[in-house]
C-alpha cells in the first residue's frame, strides 16, 4: 500500500490547518527533489561511484522515510509540515541517487551483445 494515499485524510483529521493545496505541495516535494537532484547525480556519479551512490541513496531513503513516519506523532502543525516537507524532499534526492546509480550499473553490465537481451 502506498502511504501517499493515506496522507491527505491523516492531515485533514489531525492537522486541519492545512488544505488540499498545502498537502499537494508537500507530496510534490518528492518529485521536485528527484528532478532537481538527478542531473547533479548523473554528472558526479563517476566520482562518487555507482555502488556508493546506491548505498548512500538507500541509507538516506531509510532515514527520510523513518522521519516522515515519525512526523505523524508531532502535534505542532508548523513543525509537522516542516519535517514532512524536508523528509519528502530528501526521499526524492535519495531516490535519484538510487535510480541513476542502478541505471548506470545496468547499462554497464548489459552492454556486451545487447541483441541477446
N, CA, C and O atoms as a GROMACS GRO file, in nm:
protein
  468
    1UNK      N    1   0.084  -0.118   0.000
    1UNK     CA    2   0.000   0.000   0.000
    1UNK      C    3   0.089   0.124   0.000
    1UNK      O    4   0.190   0.130   0.070
    2UNK      N    5   0.051   0.221  -0.078
    2UNK     CA    6   0.126   0.345  -0.086
    2UNK      C    7   0.080   0.439   0.024
    2UNK      O    8  -0.040   0.464   0.040
    3UNK      N    9   0.175   0.492   0.098
    3UNK     CA   10   0.142   0.578   0.211
    3UNK      C   11   0.085   0.712   0.164
    3UNK      O   12   0.017   0.780   0.241
    4UNK      N   13   0.111   0.750   0.040
    4UNK     CA   14   0.062   0.878  -0.012
    4UNK      C   15  -0.091   0.879  -0.014
    4UNK      O   16  -0.152   0.985   0.004
    5UNK      N   17  -0.153   0.765  -0.036
    5UNK     CA   18  -0.300   0.760  -0.039
    5UNK      C   19  -0.360   0.779   0.100
    5UNK      O   20  -0.476   0.818   0.111
    6UNK      N   21  -0.283   0.752   0.204
    6UNK     CA   22  -0.332   0.769   0.341
    6UNK      C   23  -0.301   0.907   0.398
    6UNK      O   24  -0.360   0.947   0.499
    7UNK      N   25  -0.211   0.979   0.336
    7UNK     CA   26  -0.164   1.105   0.393
    7UNK      C   27  -0.269   1.216   0.394
    7UNK      O   28  -0.287   1.280   0.498
    8UNK      N   29  -0.340   1.244   0.282
    8UNK     CA   30  -0.438   1.353   0.287
    8UNK      C   31  -0.547   1.335   0.393
    8UNK      O   32  -0.579   1.433   0.461
    9UNK      N   33  -0.606   1.216   0.410
    9UNK     CA   34  -0.704   1.203   0.518
    9UNK      C   35  -0.642   1.222   0.657
    9UNK      O   36  -0.707   1.274   0.748
   10UNK      N   37  -0.517   1.178   0.673
   10UNK     CA   38  -0.448   1.196   0.802
   10UNK      C   39  -0.430   1.343   0.834
   10UNK      O   40  -0.458   1.388   0.945
   11UNK      N   41  -0.384   1.419   0.734
   11UNK     CA   42  -0.364   1.562   0.755
   11UNK      C   43  -0.496   1.631   0.781
   11UNK      O   44  -0.504   1.720   0.865
   12UNK      N   45  -0.600   1.592   0.710
   12UNK     CA   46  -0.732   1.653   0.729
   12UNK      C   47  -0.785   1.627   0.870
   12UNK      O   48  -0.852   1.713   0.928
   13UNK      N   49  -0.756   1.510   0.924
   13UNK     CA   50  -0.806   1.475   1.056
   13UNK      C   51  -0.721   1.535   1.168
   13UNK      O   52  -0.777   1.584   1.267
   14UNK      N   53  -0.589   1.531   1.156
   14UNK     CA   54  -0.502   1.571   1.266
   14UNK      C   55  -0.443   1.711   1.253
   14UNK      O   56  -0.409   1.773   1.354
   15UNK      N   57  -0.430   1.760   1.133
   15UNK     CA   58  -0.372   1.893   1.109
   15UNK      C   59  -0.462   1.967   1.010
   15UNK      O   60  -0.421   1.995   0.898
   16UNK      N   61  -0.582   1.999   1.052
   16UNK     CA   62  -0.682   2.056   0.963
   16UNK      C   63  -0.648   2.199   0.920
   16UNK      O   64  -0.717   2.256   0.836
   17UNK      N   65  -0.543   2.255   0.976
   17UNK     CA   66  -0.499   2.390   0.938
   17UNK      C   67  -0.457   2.394   0.790
   17UNK      O   68  -0.471   2.496   0.724
   18UNK      N   69  -0.406   2.282   0.741
   18UNK     CA   70  -0.356   2.278   0.604
   18UNK      C   71  -0.462   2.222   0.511
   18UNK      O   72  -0.525   2.120   0.538
   19UNK      N   73  -0.480   2.291   0.399
   19UNK     CA   74  -0.578   2.250   0.300
   19UNK      C   75  -0.517   2.158   0.195
   19UNK      O   76  -0.404   2.111   0.208
   20UNK      N   77  -0.594   2.136   0.091
   20UNK     CA   78  -0.552   2.045  -0.015
   20UNK      C   79  -0.429   2.098  -0.090
   20UNK      O   80  -0.346   2.019  -0.134
   21UNK      N   81  -0.418   2.229  -0.105
   21UNK     CA   82  -0.302   2.286  -0.176
   21UNK      C   83  -0.173   2.260  -0.100
   21UNK      O   84  -0.072   2.222  -0.160
   22UNK      N   85  -0.176   2.280   0.030
   22UNK     CA   86  -0.055   2.257   0.110
   22UNK      C   87  -0.017   2.109   0.112
   22UNK      O   88   0.101   2.075   0.110
   23UNK      N   89  -0.116   2.022   0.116
   23UNK     CA   90  -0.088   1.878   0.111
   23UNK      C   91  -0.031   1.842  -0.025
   23UNK      O   92   0.061   1.760  -0.033
   24UNK      N   93  -0.083   1.901  -0.132
   24UNK     CA   94  -0.030   1.877  -0.266
   24UNK      C   95   0.113   1.924  -0.280
   24UNK      O   96   0.194   1.856  -0.342
   25UNK      N   97   0.145   2.040  -0.223
   25UNK     CA   98   0.283   2.091  -0.226
   25UNK      C   99   0.374   1.997  -0.149
   25UNK      O  100   0.486   1.969  -0.191
   26UNK      N  101   0.326   1.950  -0.037
   26UNK     CA  102   0.405   1.858   0.045
   26UNK      C  103   0.434   1.728  -0.030
   26UNK      O  104   0.546   1.679  -0.028
   27UNK      N  105   0.333   1.672  -0.095
   27UNK     CA  106   0.352   1.547  -0.168
   27UNK      C  107   0.436   1.568  -0.294
   27UNK      O  108   0.505   1.477  -0.339
   28UNK      N  109   0.430   1.687  -0.350
   28UNK     CA  110   0.507   1.720  -0.471
   28UNK      C  111   0.657   1.735  -0.441
   28UNK      O  112   0.738   1.729  -0.533
   29UNK      N  113   0.693   1.755  -0.316
   29UNK     CA  114   0.834   1.776  -0.281
   29UNK      C  115   0.921   1.658  -0.322
   29UNK      O  116   1.038   1.676  -0.354
   30UNK      N  117   0.866   1.539  -0.321
   30UNK     CA  118   0.940   1.419  -0.363
   30UNK      C  119   0.986   1.433  -0.509
   30UNK      O  120   1.103   1.413  -0.540
   31UNK      N  121   0.892   1.468  -0.596
   31UNK     CA  122   0.924   1.480  -0.738
   31UNK      C  123   1.018   1.597  -0.764
   31UNK      O  124   1.104   1.588  -0.850
   32UNK      N  125   1.002   1.706  -0.689
   32UNK     CA  126   1.092   1.820  -0.704
   32UNK      C  127   1.234   1.781  -0.666
   32UNK      O  128   1.329   1.814  -0.737
   33UNK      N  129   1.250   1.711  -0.556
   33UNK     CA  130   1.382   1.664  -0.514
   33UNK      C  131   1.444   1.571  -0.616
   33UNK      O  132   1.564   1.579  -0.643
   34UNK      N  133   1.363   1.482  -0.672
   34UNK     CA  134   1.414   1.386  -0.771
   34UNK      C  135   1.460   1.458  -0.898
   34UNK      O  136   1.570   1.432  -0.947
   35UNK      N  137   1.376   1.546  -0.950
   35UNK     CA  138   1.408   1.615  -1.076
   35UNK      C  139   1.526   1.709  -1.060
   35UNK      O  140   1.609   1.720  -1.150
   36UNK      N  141   1.536   1.777  -0.947
   36UNK     CA  142   1.647   1.870  -0.926
   36UNK      C  143   1.779   1.799  -0.900
   36UNK      O  144   1.884   1.848  -0.940
   37UNK      N  145   1.775   1.685  -0.833
   37UNK     CA  146   1.899   1.616  -0.797
   37UNK      C  147   1.953   1.526  -0.908
   37UNK      O  148   2.074   1.504  -0.914
   38UNK      N  149   1.868   1.474  -0.994
   38UNK     CA  150   1.911   1.377  -1.095
   38UNK      C  151   2.023   1.426  -1.186
   38UNK      O  152   2.117   1.351  -1.211
   39UNK      N  153   2.017   1.549  -1.239
   39UNK     CA  154   2.128   1.593  -1.324
   39UNK      C  155   2.262   1.600  -1.251
   39UNK      O  156   2.367   1.567  -1.308
   40UNK      N  157   2.258   1.643  -1.126
   40UNK     CA  158   2.382   1.651  -1.049
   40UNK      C  159   2.436   1.513  -1.014
   40UNK      O  160   2.557   1.490  -1.016
   41UNK      N  161   2.346   1.423  -0.982
   41UNK     CA  162   2.388   1.285  -0.954
   41UNK      C  163   2.451   1.224  -1.078
   41UNK      O  164   2.555   1.159  -1.069
   42UNK      N  165   2.389   1.244  -1.194
   42UNK     CA  166   2.445   1.191  -1.318
   42UNK      C  167   2.580   1.250  -1.351
   42UNK      O  168   2.668   1.181  -1.402
   43UNK      N  169   2.596   1.379  -1.322
   43UNK     CA  170   2.722   1.446  -1.353
   43UNK      C  171   2.836   1.396  -1.263
   43UNK      O  172   2.949   1.380  -1.309
   44UNK      N  173   2.806   1.373  -1.138
   44UNK     CA  174   2.911   1.336  -1.042
   44UNK      C  175   2.911   1.188  -1.007
   44UNK      O  176   2.979   1.147  -0.912
   45UNK      N  177   2.837   1.107  -1.081
   45UNK     CA  178   2.827   0.965  -1.049
   45UNK      C  179   2.961   0.893  -1.061
   45UNK      O  180   2.991   0.805  -0.980
   46UNK      N  181   3.040   0.928  -1.160
   46UNK     CA  182   3.170   0.862  -1.178
   46UNK      C  183   3.264   0.892  -1.061
   46UNK      O  184   3.340   0.805  -1.019
   47UNK      N  185   3.259   1.013  -1.008
   47UNK     CA  186   3.347   1.045  -0.896
   47UNK      C  187   3.293   0.990  -0.764
   47UNK      O  188   3.371   0.957  -0.674
   48UNK      N  189   3.162   0.981  -0.751
   48UNK     CA  190   3.102   0.925  -0.629
   48UNK      C  191   3.118   0.774  -0.626
   48UNK      O  192   3.153   0.715  -0.524
   49UNK      N  193   3.094   0.713  -0.741
   49UNK     CA  194   3.094   0.567  -0.751
   49UNK      C  195   2.951   0.518  -0.756
   49UNK      O  196   2.865   0.564  -0.680
   50UNK      N  197   2.925   0.425  -0.845
   50UNK     CA  198   2.788   0.378  -0.866
   50UNK      C  199   2.735   0.303  -0.744
   50UNK      O  200   2.624   0.331  -0.697
   51UNK      N  201   2.813   0.210  -0.695
   51UNK     CA  202   2.769   0.131  -0.580
   51UNK      C  203   2.753   0.220  -0.456
   51UNK      O  204   2.658   0.204  -0.379
   52UNK      N  205   2.845   0.313  -0.438
   52UNK     CA  206   2.838   0.404  -0.324
   52UNK      C  207   2.714   0.494  -0.334
   52UNK      O  208   2.649   0.522  -0.234
   53UNK      N  209   2.682   0.538  -0.457
   53UNK     CA  210   2.564   0.624  -0.475
   53UNK      C  211   2.437   0.548  -0.439
   53UNK      O  212   2.348   0.604  -0.374
   54UNK      N  213   2.427   0.423  -0.480
   54UNK     CA  214   2.309   0.342  -0.447
   54UNK      C  215   2.302   0.318  -0.297
   54UNK      O  216   2.195   0.325  -0.238
   55UNK      N  217   2.416   0.290  -0.235
   55UNK     CA  218   2.419   0.265  -0.090
   55UNK      C  219   2.381   0.391  -0.012
   55UNK      O  220   2.302   0.384   0.082
   56UNK      N  221   2.435   0.505  -0.051
   56UNK     CA  222   2.401   0.631   0.016
   56UNK      C  223   2.253   0.662  -0.006
   56UNK      O  224   2.185   0.707   0.087
   57UNK      N  225   2.203   0.638  -0.126
   57UNK     CA  226   2.063   0.661  -0.155
   57UNK      C  227   1.971   0.575  -0.070
   57UNK      O  228   1.869   0.622  -0.021
   58UNK      N  229   2.007   0.448  -0.053
   58UNK     CA  230   1.925   0.358   0.029
   58UNK      C  231   1.926   0.401   0.176
   58UNK      O  232   1.823   0.397   0.243
   59UNK      N  233   2.043   0.441   0.226
   59UNK     CA  234   2.051   0.486   0.365
   59UNK      C  235   1.971   0.614   0.386
   59UNK      O  236   1.900   0.628   0.485
   60UNK      N  237   1.983   0.708   0.291
   60UNK     CA  238   1.906   0.833   0.302
   60UNK      C  239   1.756   0.806   0.291
   60UNK      O  240   1.676   0.869   0.360
   61UNK      N  241   1.719   0.713   0.204
   61UNK     CA  242   1.577   0.680   0.189
   61UNK      C  243   1.521   0.619   0.318
   61UNK      O  244   1.410   0.652   0.359
   62UNK      N  245   1.598   0.532   0.382
   62UNK     CA  246   1.554   0.473   0.509
   62UNK      C  247   1.538   0.580   0.616
   62UNK      O  248   1.437   0.584   0.686
   63UNK      N  249   1.637   0.667   0.628
   63UNK     CA  250   1.632   0.773   0.729
   63UNK      C  251   1.516   0.868   0.703
   63UNK      O  252   1.442   0.903   0.796
   64UNK      N  253   1.500   0.912   0.578
   64UNK     CA  254   1.394   1.009   0.550
   64UNK      C  255   1.255   0.945   0.560
   64UNK      O  256   1.160   1.012   0.601
   65UNK      N  257   1.241   0.818   0.525
   65UNK     CA  258   1.112   0.751   0.541
   65UNK      C  259   1.077   0.734   0.689
   65UNK      O  260   0.962   0.749   0.729
   66UNK      N  261   1.178   0.704   0.770
   66UNK     CA  262   1.158   0.693   0.914
   66UNK      C  263   1.115   0.828   0.972
   66UNK      O  264   1.020   0.834   1.051
   67UNK      N  265   1.184   0.935   0.934
   67UNK     CA  266   1.148   1.068   0.987
   67UNK      C  267   1.013   1.114   0.936
   67UNK      O  268   0.941   1.185   1.006
   68UNK      N  269   0.977   1.073   0.814
   68UNK     CA  270   0.845   1.106   0.759
   68UNK      C  271   0.735   1.035   0.839
   68UNK      O  272   0.628   1.091   0.863
   69UNK      N  273   0.761   0.913   0.880
   69UNK     CA  274   0.665   0.839   0.963
   69UNK      C  275   0.656   0.894   1.103
   69UNK      O  276   0.547   0.903   1.160
   70UNK      N  277   0.770   0.932   1.161
   70UNK     CA  278   0.772   0.987   1.296
   70UNK      C  279   0.701   1.123   1.301
   70UNK      O  280   0.646   1.161   1.404
   71UNK      N  281   0.703   1.196   1.188
   71UNK     CA  282   0.639   1.328   1.185
   71UNK      C  283   0.489   1.318   1.216
   71UNK      O  284   0.429   1.415   1.261
   72UNK      N  285   0.430   1.202   1.194
   72UNK     CA  286   0.289   1.184   1.224
   72UNK      C  287   0.256   1.196   1.372
   72UNK      O  288   0.140   1.218   1.408
   73UNK      N  289   0.355   1.180   1.458
   73UNK     CA  290   0.333   1.190   1.602
   73UNK      C  291   0.350   1.331   1.655
   73UNK      O  292   0.331   1.355   1.774
   74UNK      N  293   0.385   1.425   1.569
   74UNK     CA  294   0.407   1.563   1.611
   74UNK      C  295   0.274   1.637   1.607
   74UNK      O  296   0.204   1.635   1.505
   75UNK      N  297   0.238   1.703   1.716
   75UNK     CA  298   0.110   1.772   1.722
   75UNK      C  299   0.120   1.918   1.676
   75UNK      O  300   0.018   1.977   1.638
   76UNK      N  301   0.239   1.977   1.679
   76UNK     CA  302   0.258   2.114   1.633
   76UNK      C  303   0.247   2.117   1.480
   76UNK      O  304   0.321   2.047   1.411
   77UNK      N  305   0.155   2.198   1.428
   77UNK     CA  306   0.128   2.200   1.284
   77UNK      C  307   0.249   2.245   1.202
   77UNK      O  308   0.281   2.182   1.100
   78UNK      N  309   0.314   2.351   1.244
   78UNK     CA  310   0.428   2.403   1.169
   78UNK      C  311   0.545   2.306   1.166
   78UNK      O  312   0.607   2.285   1.062
   79UNK      N  313   0.575   2.248   1.280
   79UNK     CA  314   0.685   2.152   1.288
   79UNK      C  315   0.654   2.025   1.209
   79UNK      O  316   0.742   1.969   1.143
   80UNK      N  317   0.529   1.980   1.215
   80UNK     CA  318   0.487   1.864   1.137
   80UNK      C  319   0.506   1.888   0.988
   80UNK      O  320   0.561   1.804   0.917
   81UNK      N  321   0.462   2.003   0.940
   81UNK     CA  322   0.472   2.033   0.797
   81UNK      C  323   0.618   2.047   0.754
   81UNK      O  324   0.656   1.999   0.648
   82UNK      N  325   0.699   2.112   0.836
   82UNK     CA  326   0.840   2.133   0.802
   82UNK      C  327   0.915   2.001   0.794
   82UNK      O  328   0.987   1.976   0.698
   83UNK      N  329   0.898   1.916   0.894
   83UNK     CA  330   0.967   1.787   0.895
   83UNK      C  331   0.917   1.699   0.781
   83UNK      O  332   0.996   1.630   0.716
   84UNK      N  333   0.787   1.701   0.756
   84UNK     CA  334   0.732   1.621   0.646
   84UNK      C  335   0.785   1.669   0.512
   84UNK      O  336   0.817   1.587   0.425
   85UNK      N  337   0.794   1.800   0.492
   85UNK     CA  338   0.843   1.856   0.366
   85UNK      C  339   0.990   1.820   0.344
   85UNK      O  340   1.028   1.778   0.235
   86UNK      N  341   1.071   1.838   0.447
   86UNK     CA  342   1.214   1.805   0.435
   86UNK      C  343   1.232   1.656   0.410
   86UNK      O  344   1.317   1.616   0.331
   87UNK      N  345   1.152   1.574   0.476
   87UNK     CA  346   1.161   1.429   0.457
   87UNK      C  347   1.123   1.389   0.316
   87UNK      O  348   1.191   1.305   0.256
   88UNK      N  349   1.017   1.446   0.262
   88UNK     CA  350   0.976   1.414   0.124
   88UNK      C  351   1.081   1.462   0.024
   88UNK      O  352   1.110   1.392  -0.073
   89UNK      N  353   1.138   1.578   0.047
   89UNK     CA  354   1.243   1.629  -0.042
   89UNK      C  355   1.365   1.538  -0.038
   89UNK      O  356   1.425   1.508  -0.141
   90UNK      N  357   1.402   1.494   0.081
   90UNK     CA  358   1.515   1.403   0.096
   90UNK      C  359   1.486   1.268   0.033
   90UNK      O  360   1.577   1.206  -0.023
   91UNK      N  361   1.363   1.221   0.040
   91UNK     CA  362   1.327   1.096  -0.027
   91UNK      C  363   1.346   1.108  -0.178
   91UNK      O  364   1.395   1.014  -0.241
   92UNK      N  365   1.310   1.220  -0.235
   92UNK     CA  366   1.330   1.240  -0.378
   92UNK      C  367   1.476   1.243  -0.417
   92UNK      O  368   1.514   1.184  -0.519
   93UNK      N  369   1.557   1.309  -0.338
   93UNK     CA  370   1.701   1.313  -0.366
   93UNK      C  371   1.762   1.174  -0.352
   93UNK      O  372   1.844   1.133  -0.434
   94UNK      N  373   1.721   1.102  -0.249
   94UNK     CA  374   1.773   0.967  -0.228
   94UNK      C  375   1.730   0.875  -0.342
   94UNK      O  376   1.809   0.792  -0.387
   95UNK      N  377   1.607   0.889  -0.388
   95UNK     CA  378   1.561   0.806  -0.498
   95UNK      C  379   1.635   0.837  -0.628
   95UNK      O  380   1.657   0.748  -0.710
   96UNK      N  381   1.674   0.962  -0.647
   96UNK     CA  382   1.752   0.994  -0.766
   96UNK      C  383   1.890   0.928  -0.759
   96UNK      O  384   1.942   0.882  -0.861
   97UNK      N  385   1.949   0.922  -0.641
   97UNK     CA  386   2.077   0.850  -0.625
   97UNK      C  387   2.060   0.703  -0.660
   97UNK      O  388   2.145   0.645  -0.727
   98UNK      N  389   1.952   0.644  -0.613
   98UNK     CA  390   1.927   0.502  -0.638
   98UNK      C  391   1.900   0.476  -0.785
   98UNK      O  392   1.962   0.389  -0.845
   99UNK      N  393   1.808   0.552  -0.843
   99UNK     CA  394   1.767   0.526  -0.982
   99UNK      C  395   1.880   0.551  -1.080
   99UNK      O  396   1.906   0.468  -1.168
  100UNK      N  397   1.948   0.664  -1.067
  100UNK     CA  398   2.056   0.694  -1.161
  100UNK      C  399   2.169   0.594  -1.145
  100UNK      O  400   2.227   0.549  -1.244
  101UNK      N  401   2.201   0.559  -1.021
  101UNK     CA  402   2.306   0.460  -0.997
  101UNK      C  403   2.272   0.323  -1.053
  101UNK      O  404   2.357   0.257  -1.112
  102UNK      N  405   2.149   0.279  -1.034
  102UNK     CA  406   2.109   0.148  -1.085
  102UNK      C  407   2.102   0.144  -1.237
  102UNK      O  408   2.138   0.043  -1.298
  103UNK      N  409   2.056   0.254  -1.299
  103UNK     CA  410   2.056   0.258  -1.445
  103UNK      C  411   2.198   0.254  -1.500
  103UNK      O  412   2.223   0.191  -1.603
  104UNK      N  413   2.291   0.322  -1.432
  104UNK     CA  414   2.431   0.320  -1.476
  104UNK      C  415   2.491   0.180  -1.462
  104UNK      O  416   2.562   0.133  -1.551
  105UNK      N  417   2.463   0.114  -1.352
  105UNK     CA  418   2.514  -0.022  -1.331
  105UNK      C  419   2.455  -0.116  -1.435
  105UNK      O  420   2.527  -0.199  -1.490
  106UNK      N  421   2.327  -0.104  -1.461
  106UNK     CA  422   2.262  -0.191  -1.560
  106UNK      C  423   2.318  -0.168  -1.699
  106UNK      O  424   2.340  -0.264  -1.774
  107UNK      N  425   2.341  -0.043  -1.736
  107UNK     CA  426   2.393  -0.015  -1.869
  107UNK      C  427   2.536  -0.063  -1.886
  107UNK      O  428   2.577  -0.097  -1.997
  108UNK      N  429   2.612  -0.068  -1.780
  108UNK     CA  430   2.748  -0.119  -1.788
  108UNK      C  431   2.749  -0.271  -1.796
  108UNK      O  432   2.827  -0.329  -1.871
  109UNK      N  433   2.664  -0.334  -1.718
  109UNK     CA  434   2.662  -0.480  -1.713
  109UNK      C  435   2.607  -0.544  -1.840
  109UNK      O  436   2.650  -0.654  -1.877
  110UNK      N  437   2.515  -0.479  -1.907
  110UNK     CA  438   2.448  -0.540  -2.021
  110UNK      C  439   2.481  -0.471  -2.154
  110UNK      O  440   2.393  -0.452  -2.238
  111UNK      N  441   2.606  -0.433  -2.172
  111UNK     CA  442   2.645  -0.370  -2.299
  111UNK      C  443   2.697  -0.473  -2.399
  111UNK      O  444   2.691  -0.449  -2.519
  112UNK      N  445   2.747  -0.583  -2.353
  112UNK     CA  446   2.803  -0.686  -2.443
  112UNK      C  447   2.688  -0.762  -2.508
  112UNK      O  448   2.602  -0.817  -2.438
  113UNK      N  449   2.687  -0.765  -2.639
  113UNK     CA  450   2.586  -0.835  -2.719
  113UNK      C  451   2.443  -0.799  -2.674
  113UNK      O  452   2.372  -0.884  -2.621
  114UNK      N  453   2.402  -0.676  -2.696
  114UNK     CA  454   2.269  -0.636  -2.649
  114UNK      C  455   2.154  -0.706  -2.720
  114UNK      O  456   2.042  -0.706  -2.670
  115UNK      N  457   2.180  -0.766  -2.836
  115UNK     CA  458   2.072  -0.836  -2.905
  115UNK      C  459   2.029  -0.963  -2.830
  115UNK      O  460   1.920  -1.015  -2.856
  116UNK      N  461   2.112  -1.013  -2.739
  116UNK     CA  462   2.074  -1.128  -2.656
  116UNK      C  463   1.961  -1.093  -2.560
  116UNK      O  464   1.877  -1.177  -2.526
  117UNK      N  465   1.960  -0.970  -2.518
  117UNK     CA  466   1.867  -0.931  -2.414
  117UNK      C  467   1.747  -0.865  -2.475
  117UNK      O  468   1.656  -0.824  -2.403
   0.00000   0.00000   0.00000
